[in-house]
Amino acid sequence: MPGAEARAGARAADRLRRLLVVVPYVLRHPGTPIGELVERFGIREGELVEDLNLLFVSGLPPYGPGDLIDVQIEDGRVWIGMADYFSRPVRLTRSEALALYLKGQALLGSPGLEEAPALSTALRKLEEGLGDEVLSGLAGRVAVGGGGHVTQAVATARRAAERRERLSIEYFTAGREELTTRTIDPEHVFSALGNWYVVAWDHLADAERLFRADRIRSVRETGETFDPRGLLGAGRPLYTRSERDIPVRLALGPSARWVMEYYSVENVRNREDGRTEVTLPTKELPWVAKLVLRLGGEAEVLDPPELAAMVREAARATLERYRTPPA
């Protein structure tokens, strides 16, 4: 649905992704023509100008001249000046640096990872900062670079997408808590919002599907090939609309508004009580029930009634577990 895709493209996550690639390029190439940016990054001119106008009012309190990012658009060309605080290097705590190092090493174990050279350079810098004393303490306690099922799934799917090779996977569907075996034709592998995704044609559903790599329990090459169907890759909405969609109406409190940025929502309406009504399309009501429980009192189910009953039952069962003394 073109309208849904346009709305999804305006979400903050997509806007941030665009800015993260455009801003460094303009910093390295001051005065870049807008037309060149549009063509190079595949962005509509209206979206680009809107993003740059938002960037112009971005910064830190007290929002003085030295606290904001400077954006100039003159004669169809763009210049960006970073605020003063960008000149100060980011400081990580030891625990933050160590966690980043371990996750990077695990990802580095993925065969065929295109980003491996840049990642290796970044990890070497982290090693220098952490020092031998911290890293030597990991010996015998933590195995890094071994891959794991996520990195193996990403590597195999990436290779299959390049070679147009069909795969057989065991996939865990969180909404139904169900493990199924599926035959898929993977066309794209990309990272978004902290997760790896595989865009593929699913022969079990006979439809396009977006699979999260961390939910792929096993992957096997079938030796078969396929003809690509031209599925959308990186930058696509993370939810695939279909006739099976169930519209869910929720009232979100202030601390639950992140749902509007993370998931594809429609019919957004601000209420006088400070809450925001949204419609969230889903194929799995049990999954939304878990989401509402995570949000606590910051989310109210307005429709459908069976979802509200599902949430109440899940909350009752959870409380019962706490009341029951351990055997």
N, C-alpha and C positions, 0 to 999 in steps of 0.2 A: 504494500500500500504506500504510494508516494507520500501521502500526507503524514503517515506515521513515521516514515524515514526522515522527513524534513524536521518533524518535531524531535525525533531522537538526536538528529545532528546538532540541535541547539542546546542539548544538555551540557552541563558543566564538564562532564568527563571528556566528551568529544572536543569541547572548546579548549580544555587544558592540553589535550593531545596535540591539537593543531599548534597552539602557542609554543609548546616545548620543541617543535621542529622549526617553526618560523623565526622565533626570537633569536636563537643562536646564529641562524643563517644571516639575518639582517645585521646582527652585531659584527659579523665577519665581513659583510659586504654592505657598508653604509650607502644609502641612496639607491637601493635596489628598486627598480620599477615595479609597481603593483602588478602589472601584467605578467612580469617574469615570475613573481611569487605565486600568482594564480595558476600559471602553467606548470611550474616546477612541483608544487605541492598538491595540485588537484583540488584547490579550494575555490569556491565561488567568490567573486569580488565583494559582494555584499557581506558574506560571512567574514571575510578577511578584515574589512573595514570595521565591522562591528566588534571583532575580537580586539583590534588595535585600539579602538575607542575605550573598551573595557580596560585594557592594559594601562591606558593613560591615567586612570584613576585608581590604580593599584599601588599599594604601599603599606607602610606601617604608621601608627600614631606617632606624632601629632599631625601627620599628613601635611607637613611643610614642603617647600620646594625640594629639599634634599631627601625627603622621605618617599617620594613618588617616582615611578618610572616615567621617563620623558619620551613621548612618541611624537614625531613630526612627520606630517604627510604634505609634501609640497610638490606641485607640478607632476603629480602621479608617481612620486618617489617616496620611499620610507626610510626614516632614520630612527633609531632607538637608542636612548641613553639610559643606562641602569642607575637606580637610586644608590645613594652612598653605602647603604648596608650590604649591597651586593659585592662591594670591594673587599669585605671581610670574609675570610674562608670559613666554611661550615665546620663546626666543632662537634664531633661525635663523642659520646661517653664511651668508656671501654666496653661496656656490655653491648651498646649499639653497634660499635665497630666489629666486635667479635661475631655478633649475630649476622651482620651483613657479610662478613668474610665467609662464614660457614655456609650460608645460603648460596653465595656466589660460587664457592668451590663445588657444591653439589650440582649446580646448574652447569658448571664447566665440564662436568663429566658426561654431558650429552654429546654423543658423536654427531658431527656435522653441524654444530651450532655456529651459525653465521656470525654471531656477535662475540665469538670466543677470543679473538685477538684483543679487542677493546676491554673485554672483561678481565683477561689475564693481566693487562696493564694496571687496571684499577685494583685488582687483588694484590699485586706486588706492592702498590702504594700502601694498602691496608696492612700488609705484612710489616713494612717498615715502621708504620705508626704503632702497631701492636707490640712489636719487639719479640726477640727470641724467647724471653722468659715466659710470656703469655702463651705463645704458640707451642713451645716445648711441653707445656702442661697439658696439651691436648693429646699427646702421644699415648696410645693405648686406651684412651677414653672415648674419643670421637673419631669416626671414619669420615673423611671428607673426599669429595670427588668420585664417589662410588656410583653415583647416578641415582639409584632408587627407582621406584616404579613410575614416578612422574617424569623424570628426565628421560627414562627409557621410552616411555610412551611418546614424549615430545620428539625425541630423535627418530624413532621409527615412523611416526606419522609425517614428520617433515620429509624424510627420505622417500616415503611412499607418495607424497604429494608431488615431489619433483619428478618421480619416475612414472606417475599415474598407475600405481599398483594398489590393488584392492587389499583390504585388511579385514581380519576377524578380531573383534574385541569383546571383552567382558566389561560391561558398563554398569555402574551403580547409579540408579535414579534416586536421588535423595528424597524427592517428594513422595514416592511410593515405597521407599526403602526396599528396592527391588534390584536384583542383579540379573542382567540378561546378556545373552550372546548375540552380537549383531555383526553383520557384514556391511562394511562401509567403503565408500570411494572418497578418500580425503583429497581436498583441493587446496586448502590453506591451513597454515598453523600460525597463530599470532598470540601475542600477550596483551592483556588489557585488564586494568583494575586489579593487578596483583595475581591474575590467574592466566594459565595457558589454555587456549581454545583450539579445537580442531573443527573446521568447517567441512562437512562431508554429506554425501548422499547416503541415507540410511536405508538399506534394502528391507529391514524389518518393518519400518514405517512406510516405506516407499515414498519418502519425502526428504527434503533438506533438513539437516539437524546440526546444532552447534553443541559439541561435546567438550566438557571441561576435562583437561588432561588428568587432574588429580582424582577423577572418578573413574578413570580407565584402569581396571584392576589387572588386566593382561592384554597383550596385543600379539597377533600372529600374522605373518605374511602368508597370503594364500597362493602366490605365484600367478595370479590372474591380473590382467590390466583392465583399464576402463577409459572411456572417452569423457573428458571433462564437460560439465554442464554449464560452466561459467558462473559458479556461485560467488557471492561477494566475500571478500576477505577482510583484512584489517580495516577498521573504521566503520564497519557495519554495526547495526543495532545488535545488542547482545541477547535480544529476544526475537524469535521468529514467529510472526503472526500466522494464524491458521483459523479454519472454521471451527476448530475445537476450543477456541479461546472462551474462557469464562470471565466476564467482567466482575471484578471485585471492587466495591467502594469502601474506602477507608477514610477515617478522620485522623490526621496525624498531628501530634503535638510538636512544639518547637524542636525538641531534641530528636525527633524521628523524621525530620525533613530530609535527612540524608537519603531516605528511600527514593525521593523524587530524582536524585542525582544518579543513584546507582542502578535503578530499574526503570524500564520504559513505562511511563504513566501518562494518562490522558485526563481531560476534563478537570484541570486543576482549578480549585476555587477557595479563596481565602475567606474564612468565617470571622464573625465579629468576636467570637470567644478566643481567638488567637490560633485556632486549629486550621488545618488545611485539608480540604476534601480532595481526594484523587481517585481515579479509576485505574486499577492495576490489572492488566490482562494476564491470565494464567491458564495453564492446562491442568494444574495439579493443586486442588484446594488444600490437601494436607501440608504441602510446602508452605502455603501462605499462612496456615494456622501456626506453624513453627515460627514464621517470621513475626507474627503478631505477638506470640509469647515472648520472643526475644525483646520486643519493643516495650513490654510491660504495659503500664497505664498510658503510655504515649501513643497508643494506636487503638482505635475503636472500629469494629466491623459494622458497617452500615448495611451491607448487602453482599452476598445472599445470606438468608437466615441460616442455611445449613452450615455455613462457615462459622458463624457466631456460635452455633451449638458445638461444632468441632473444637473450637478454641476453649470453650467452657469445659468440655470433657477432658481435653488434654491438660488443662490447668488443674482440674480435680485429681486426675491420675498422678500428676507430678507432686501435688501436695500430699497425697496419700502415701507416696513413697517416703516422704520426710517424717510422716507421723508413725509409720510402721517401724518398730525397733528392730535393729539387726539381729539375726538369728545367732 
